[in-house]
Amino acid sequence: MREINASIPFDKRLWKQDIAGSKAHVAMLAQQGIVSAADAAAITGGLNTIAGEYEAHGVPEDLALEDIHMVTESRLAALIGPAAGRLHTARSRNDQVATDFRLWVRDAIDQVEPALAALQRALVGRAGDHTDSVMPGFTHLQSAQPVTLGHHLMAYYEMIGRDRSRFADARTRMNRSPLGAAALAGTGFNIDRHATAAALDFAGPTDNSLDSVSDRDFALDYLMAATQCALHLSRLAEEFIIWASQPFGFVSLSDQWSTGSSIMPQKRNPDAAELVRGHSGRIAGCMVALSMTMKGLPLAYSKDMQDDKPPVFEAHDLLGLSIAAMTGMVESATFRTDRMRALAESGFATATDLADWLVREAGLPFREAHHLTGRVVKLAEDEGVKLNELALEKLQAIDPRITDDCFTLLGVDASVASRTSHGGTAPSEVRKRIAEARAAIGMGA
């Protein structure tokens, strides 16, 4: 029972938040005249001493004391005597842990925010280097239309921006203090919940004591945002893995972010990217684990909720590693733009440009233009040439409305330059979006 009941092996990570919450609580108790100023001063001094001990030596794991709250309270009693027992007046471990955990998750978001901003800066910086670098754009991993590498990288800038917004939204929702909700029904002591909320930088207290101690939706908000972020990182990691393979050869990863083989000296394995890809599954698993823990729990607190913290801690650690790894890879990768261009030119990726030209210049319905372009692609395949290398007379044999004006659009540079719709891959549009992004994330002009 002692082993299954104890949470100190993992909830010791809450020690900073636990001490901060206790200091805010005892200050309020003194302000309200519930404990004496002398006892409050002794308790605060003892808590400061304990914080120093934890910082220097770590938190001792005593399974008999169950959790971080009791470990700290026991040490406080050893330091200052019976006055330590007054600290728990007008609170329960239920509202105490709910407060500690909210503070921890809020701190976790405050840590992930600058890390994601750094990844965005890396993406914008490299995109700025490659606004004109042509590469094949894919659907179904088949060459579809030419795009620029800058445009491709900026797609991930947009994804990470939405990830940041999800974390920010989660932070706003969770920023209410459960402290003072007590076990489940509130307390008869004349406490000031607004004062403790302000002391802990919450926007205010929670408004229902049952809800305060019984829900962990703030932790699920964090895990869901972390899962979506991890999925974006995994997609970027997968592209680096594919691009670094010899058949693609789009990127060379630095030695700092790749590993060698134990027997094959020529290998440079994208292990960091593969681990980021793998971590996304574990982070998603953490989200599912907490969802299932909370499913069907009656109000208010149940001991199942002790298992709320390990998946959040695990996801936070994995996400931090993943963000750092992808930032390092983006910053240090060498992009093989010659290889990208060669493949962009080899897959009939400008076929849509011919179809669009037939619509604009010859007045064909798009479906008819699509059909005719398919015949042109088949001709190019049979002759083993690029679209812009076909003889005009052979194109006109397919449809006499085709003129040599179309050749100006069949090169990859002309193709990407023509995509000037808002958000398109034209270098002019990419440069405009990069300038907006640099201003938004404080990179300067």
Secondary structure, 3 states (H helix, E strand, C coil): CHHHHCCHHHHHHHHHHHHHHHHHHHHHHHHCCCCCHHHHHHHHHHHHHHHHHHHHHCCCCCHHHCCHHHHHHHHHHHHHHHHHHHHHCCCCHHHHHHHHHHHHHHHHHHHHHHHHHHHHHHHHHHHHHCCCCEEEEEECCEEEEEEEHHHHHHHHHHHHHHHHHHHHHHHHHHCCECCCCCCCCCCCCCCCHHHHHHHCCCCCECCCHHHHHHCCHHHHHHHHHHHHHHHHHHHHHHHHHHHHCCCCCCEECCHHHCECCCCCCCCCECHHHHHHHHHHHHHHHHHHHHHHHHCCCCCCCCHHHHHHHHHHHHHHHHHHHHHHHHHHHHHHCEECHHHHHHHHHHCCCCHHHHHHHHHHHHCCCHHHHHHHHHHHHHHHHHHCCCHHHCCHHHHHHHCCCCCHHHHHHCCHHHHHHHCCCCCCCCHHHHHHHHHHHHHHCCCCC
